[in-house]
Amino acid sequence: MVLTFPSGSLLPLFSNQTFSFENSRSITAWQYNRDFYCIVDHDNEVSCAGFLFFGSYGNLFIKLDESNQEKLRVLRKIFIEEFETTGSTQTEMLKILLKRLIIIATRLAKEQYVEEELIESDKFDIFRKYNLLVDRNFKKHHQVQFYANELNKSPKTLANLFTRYRLKCH
């Protein structure tokens, strides 16, 4: 599948996704292993279990206005400076910078992809939990019934939620 990477945008990828880019010199990429970027295991917003990495929205090409492009340019510069710094606090500083990057991206993605009504309800958390369960159990469990039971919902309730908000039920 060929996708066009819109200029001035951000694309969060998970570790099992691969992309190749025809003009990669014009792309800035931040890549971390799971142990590093799963910085806050219990934080629903910014962890490796967060919205950017386990959503039902497909490829999230997040549009960046000039202000947000500048934020990321500054953040990139700070990342580079920190990579050139040695010492016992380097890892902690990189985690803080990464958390900021993920928070900025999450805010923008939610604004662009998620209906406000959904964010303000508990339904958004159901989608995220569903996707986490699928990721952890898809090799053993292929039926929606299993996931519905784990979430204390009926399969019909899950299907209706995914249909209502036009999301993919994997």
Short mmCIF file of the C-alpha atoms (twelve columns), coordinates in Angstrom:
data_MODEL
# 
_entry.id   MODEL 
# 
loop_
_atom_site.group_PDB 
_atom_site.id 
_atom_site.type_symbol 
_atom_site.label_atom_id 
_atom_site.label_alt_id 
_atom_site.label_comp_id 
_atom_site.label_asym_id 
_atom_site.label_seq_id 
_atom_site.Cartn_x 
_atom_site.Cartn_y 
_atom_site.Cartn_z 
_atom_site.pdbx_PDB_model_num 
ATOM 1   C CA . MET A 1   0.000   0.000   0.000  1 
ATOM 2   C CA . VAL A 2   1.314   3.434   -0.909 1 
ATOM 3   C CA . LEU A 3   0.431   6.355   1.332  1 
ATOM 4   C CA . THR A 4   1.223   9.998   0.853  1 
ATOM 5   C CA . PHE A 5   2.850   11.529  3.918  1 
ATOM 6   C CA . PRO A 6   1.348   15.012  4.058  1 
ATOM 7   C CA . SER A 7   3.844   17.816  4.477  1 
ATOM 8   C CA . GLY A 8   3.856   19.346  7.940  1 
ATOM 9   C CA . SER A 9   2.451   16.299  9.677  1 
ATOM 10  C CA . LEU A 10  3.375   13.751  12.301 1 
ATOM 11  C CA . LEU A 11  2.803   9.998   12.042 1 
ATOM 12  C CA . PRO A 12  3.013   7.890   15.217 1 
ATOM 13  C CA . LEU A 13  3.989   4.296   14.441 1 
ATOM 14  C CA . PHE A 14  4.004   1.248   16.645 1 
ATOM 15  C CA . SER A 15  6.935   -1.166  16.720 1 
ATOM 16  C CA . ASN A 16  5.265   -3.717  14.425 1 
ATOM 17  C CA . GLN A 17  4.571   -1.165  11.689 1 
ATOM 18  C CA . THR A 18  7.052   -0.655  8.881  1 
ATOM 19  C CA . PHE A 19  7.219   2.153   6.394  1 
ATOM 20  C CA . SER A 20  9.643   3.216   3.741  1 
ATOM 21  C CA . PHE A 21  9.858   6.765   2.544  1 
ATOM 22  C CA . GLU A 22  10.831  7.910   -0.931 1 
ATOM 23  C CA . ASN A 23  12.262  11.205  0.317  1 
ATOM 24  C CA . SER A 24  13.420  10.330  3.817  1 
ATOM 25  C CA . ARG A 25  15.835  13.268  4.117  1 
ATOM 26  C CA . SER A 26  12.891  15.589  4.687  1 
ATOM 27  C CA . ILE A 27  11.556  13.477  7.561  1 
ATOM 28  C CA . THR A 28  12.458  13.648  11.237 1 
ATOM 29  C CA . ALA A 29  11.940  10.360  13.050 1 
ATOM 30  C CA . TRP A 30  11.984  9.645   16.774 1 
ATOM 31  C CA . GLN A 31  12.368  5.947   17.410 1 
ATOM 32  C CA . TYR A 32  12.608  4.272   20.790 1 
ATOM 33  C CA . ASN A 33  12.329  0.713   21.978 1 
ATOM 34  C CA . ARG A 34  9.260   -0.323  23.965 1 
ATOM 35  C CA . ASP A 35  11.052  -0.373  27.315 1 
ATOM 36  C CA . PHE A 36  12.081  3.222   26.855 1 
ATOM 37  C CA . TYR A 37  8.921   4.770   25.448 1 
ATOM 38  C CA . CYS A 38  6.565   2.859   27.726 1 
ATOM 39  C CA . ILE A 39  7.519   5.550   30.194 1 
ATOM 40  C CA . VAL A 40  4.350   5.638   32.204 1 
ATOM 41  C CA . ASP A 41  2.734   2.195   32.251 1 
ATOM 42  C CA . HIS A 42  -0.327  3.361   34.115 1 
ATOM 43  C CA . ASP A 43  -0.872  6.695   32.399 1 
ATOM 44  C CA . ASN A 44  -3.643  6.147   29.871 1 
ATOM 45  C CA . GLU A 45  -2.678  9.167   27.802 1 
ATOM 46  C CA . VAL A 46  1.044   8.918   27.199 1 
ATOM 47  C CA . SER A 47  2.112   5.352   27.814 1 
ATOM 48  C CA . CYS A 48  2.790   2.739   25.183 1 
ATOM 49  C CA . ALA A 49  -0.806  1.757   25.902 1 
ATOM 50  C CA . GLY A 50  -2.006  5.248   25.078 1 
ATOM 51  C CA . PHE A 51  -4.180  6.640   22.332 1 
ATOM 52  C CA . LEU A 52  -1.427  7.175   19.750 1 
ATOM 53  C CA . PHE A 53  -0.303  3.572   19.771 1 
ATOM 54  C CA . PHE A 54  -3.496  1.621   20.419 1 
ATOM 55  C CA . GLY A 55  -6.357  3.335   18.709 1 
ATOM 56  C CA . SER A 56  -8.833  2.286   16.095 1 
ATOM 57  C CA . TYR A 57  -8.117  5.194   13.823 1 
ATOM 58  C CA . GLY A 58  -5.631  3.632   11.439 1 
ATOM 59  C CA . ASN A 59  -2.643  5.720   10.406 1 
ATOM 60  C CA . LEU A 60  -2.848  8.992   12.313 1 
ATOM 61  C CA . PHE A 61  -1.378  11.632  10.050 1 
ATOM 62  C CA . ILE A 62  -1.488  14.492  12.533 1 
ATOM 63  C CA . LYS A 63  -1.527  17.909  10.889 1 
ATOM 64  C CA . LEU A 64  0.839   20.439  12.415 1 
ATOM 65  C CA . ASP A 65  0.161   24.140  12.089 1 
ATOM 66  C CA . GLU A 66  3.163   26.494  12.038 1 
ATOM 67  C CA . SER A 67  3.099   26.920  15.826 1 
ATOM 68  C CA . ASN A 68  3.222   23.159  16.457 1 
ATOM 69  C CA . GLN A 69  5.842   22.657  13.760 1 
ATOM 70  C CA . GLU A 70  7.993   25.189  15.622 1 
ATOM 71  C CA . LYS A 71  7.394   23.377  18.944 1 
ATOM 72  C CA . LEU A 72  8.633   20.151  17.389 1 
ATOM 73  C CA . ARG A 73  11.634  21.864  15.774 1 
ATOM 74  C CA . VAL A 74  12.645  23.219  19.192 1 
ATOM 75  C CA . LEU A 75  12.007  19.853  20.827 1 
ATOM 76  C CA . ARG A 76  14.129  18.134  18.155 1 
ATOM 77  C CA . LYS A 77  16.982  20.546  18.847 1 
ATOM 78  C CA . ILE A 78  16.752  19.826  22.588 1 
ATOM 79  C CA . PHE A 79  16.715  16.060  21.895 1 
ATOM 80  C CA . ILE A 80  19.884  16.379  19.822 1 
ATOM 81  C CA . GLU A 81  21.592  18.436  22.535 1 
ATOM 82  C CA . GLU A 82  20.622  15.846  25.131 1 
ATOM 83  C CA . PHE A 83  21.931  12.956  23.034 1 
ATOM 84  C CA . GLU A 84  25.263  14.780  22.919 1 
ATOM 85  C CA . THR A 85  25.257  15.177  26.711 1 
ATOM 86  C CA . THR A 86  26.620  12.384  28.835 1 
ATOM 87  C CA . GLY A 87  25.919  11.640  32.430 1 
ATOM 88  C CA . SER A 88  23.674  9.760   34.760 1 
ATOM 89  C CA . THR A 89  20.668  12.015  34.146 1 
ATOM 90  C CA . GLN A 90  20.579  11.686  30.364 1 
ATOM 91  C CA . THR A 91  18.017  8.862   30.329 1 
ATOM 92  C CA . GLU A 92  15.661  10.732  32.644 1 
ATOM 93  C CA . MET A 93  15.875  13.883  30.548 1 
ATOM 94  C CA . LEU A 94  15.185  11.925  27.352 1 
ATOM 95  C CA . LYS A 95  12.138  10.322  28.990 1 
ATOM 96  C CA . ILE A 96  10.814  13.750  29.963 1 
ATOM 97  C CA . LEU A 97  11.341  15.058  26.438 1 
ATOM 98  C CA . LEU A 98  9.693   11.983  24.969 1 
ATOM 99  C CA . LYS A 99  6.718   12.388  27.290 1 
ATOM 100 C CA . ARG A 100 6.337   15.978  26.107 1 
ATOM 101 C CA . LEU A 101 6.458   14.851  22.480 1 
ATOM 102 C CA . ILE A 102 3.799   12.202  23.110 1 
ATOM 103 C CA . ILE A 103 1.561   14.648  25.002 1 
ATOM 104 C CA . ILE A 104 1.746   17.209  22.188 1 
ATOM 105 C CA . ALA A 105 0.989   14.535  19.588 1 
ATOM 106 C CA . THR A 106 -1.851  13.047  21.662 1 
ATOM 107 C CA . ARG A 107 -3.536  16.427  22.146 1 
ATOM 108 C CA . LEU A 108 -3.379  17.192  18.443 1 
ATOM 109 C CA . ALA A 109 -4.522  13.713  17.386 1 
ATOM 110 C CA . LYS A 110 -7.515  13.838  19.698 1 
ATOM 111 C CA . GLU A 111 -8.487  17.271  18.372 1 
ATOM 112 C CA . GLN A 112 -8.259  16.023  14.800 1 
ATOM 113 C CA . TYR A 113 -9.593  12.474  15.047 1 
ATOM 114 C CA . VAL A 114 -11.856 12.036  18.057 1 
ATOM 115 C CA . GLU A 115 -15.286 13.494  18.560 1 
ATOM 116 C CA . GLU A 116 -15.347 15.656  21.693 1 
ATOM 117 C CA . GLU A 117 -18.373 13.740  22.990 1 
ATOM 118 C CA . LEU A 118 -16.335 10.523  22.889 1 
ATOM 119 C CA . ILE A 119 -13.336 11.984  24.728 1 
ATOM 120 C CA . GLU A 120 -15.540 13.259  27.535 1 
ATOM 121 C CA . SER A 121 -17.180 9.865   28.049 1 
ATOM 122 C CA . ASP A 122 -15.916 6.542   29.363 1 
ATOM 123 C CA . LYS A 123 -16.359 5.079   25.870 1 
ATOM 124 C CA . PHE A 124 -12.969 6.336   24.744 1 
ATOM 125 C CA . ASP A 125 -11.292 4.242   27.434 1 
ATOM 126 C CA . ILE A 126 -13.266 1.182   26.281 1 
ATOM 127 C CA . PHE A 127 -11.769 1.523   22.780 1 
ATOM 128 C CA . ARG A 128 -8.261  1.768   24.156 1 
ATOM 129 C CA . LYS A 129 -8.724  -1.199  26.512 1 
ATOM 130 C CA . TYR A 130 -10.242 -3.250  23.695 1 
ATOM 131 C CA . ASN A 131 -7.247  -2.585  21.436 1 
ATOM 132 C CA . LEU A 132 -4.805  -3.456  24.221 1 
ATOM 133 C CA . LEU A 133 -6.608  -6.730  24.838 1 
ATOM 134 C CA . VAL A 134 -6.534  -7.580  21.138 1 
ATOM 135 C CA . ASP A 135 -2.821  -6.835  20.954 1 
ATOM 136 C CA . ARG A 136 -2.068  -9.060  23.938 1 
ATOM 137 C CA . ASN A 137 -4.425  -11.929 23.054 1 
ATOM 138 C CA . PHE A 138 -5.006  -12.054 19.294 1 
ATOM 139 C CA . LYS A 139 -2.892  -15.187 18.836 1 
ATOM 140 C CA . LYS A 140 -5.168  -17.179 21.158 1 
ATOM 141 C CA . HIS A 141 -8.522  -15.438 21.022 1 
ATOM 142 C CA . HIS A 142 -10.197 -14.493 17.762 1 
ATOM 143 C CA . GLN A 143 -13.791 -14.033 18.894 1 
ATOM 144 C CA . VAL A 144 -15.261 -10.692 19.937 1 
ATOM 145 C CA . GLN A 145 -17.044 -12.558 22.740 1 
ATOM 146 C CA . PHE A 146 -13.735 -13.045 24.589 1 
ATOM 147 C CA . TYR A 147 -12.935 -9.333  24.467 1 
ATOM 148 C CA . ALA A 148 -16.468 -8.355  25.385 1 
ATOM 149 C CA . ASN A 149 -16.291 -10.602 28.460 1 
ATOM 150 C CA . GLU A 150 -12.958 -9.081  29.475 1 
ATOM 151 C CA . LEU A 151 -14.495 -5.605  29.269 1 
ATOM 152 C CA . ASN A 152 -17.747 -6.651  30.977 1 
ATOM 153 C CA . LYS A 153 -19.697 -5.649  27.863 1 
ATOM 154 C CA . SER A 154 -21.794 -7.587  25.445 1 
ATOM 155 C CA . PRO A 155 -20.460 -8.163  21.896 1 
ATOM 156 C CA . LYS A 156 -23.453 -6.179  20.607 1 
ATOM 157 C CA . THR A 157 -22.583 -3.230  22.866 1 
ATOM 158 C CA . LEU A 158 -19.011 -3.227  21.556 1 
ATOM 159 C CA . ALA A 159 -20.155 -3.474  17.949 1 
ATOM 160 C CA . ASN A 160 -22.629 -0.628  18.460 1 
ATOM 161 C CA . LEU A 161 -19.953 1.590   20.034 1 
ATOM 162 C CA . PHE A 162 -17.490 0.964   17.229 1 
ATOM 163 C CA . THR A 163 -20.186 1.550   14.617 1 
ATOM 164 C CA . ARG A 164 -21.452 4.731   16.254 1 
ATOM 165 C CA . TYR A 165 -18.018 6.319   16.284 1 
ATOM 166 C CA . ARG A 166 -16.961 4.819   12.920 1 
ATOM 167 C CA . LEU A 167 -14.039 2.906   14.404 1 
ATOM 168 C CA . LYS A 168 -12.565 -0.429  13.388 1 
ATOM 169 C CA . CYS A 169 -13.317 -3.382  15.603 1 
ATOM 170 C CA . HIS A 170 -10.244 -5.584  14.912 1 
# 
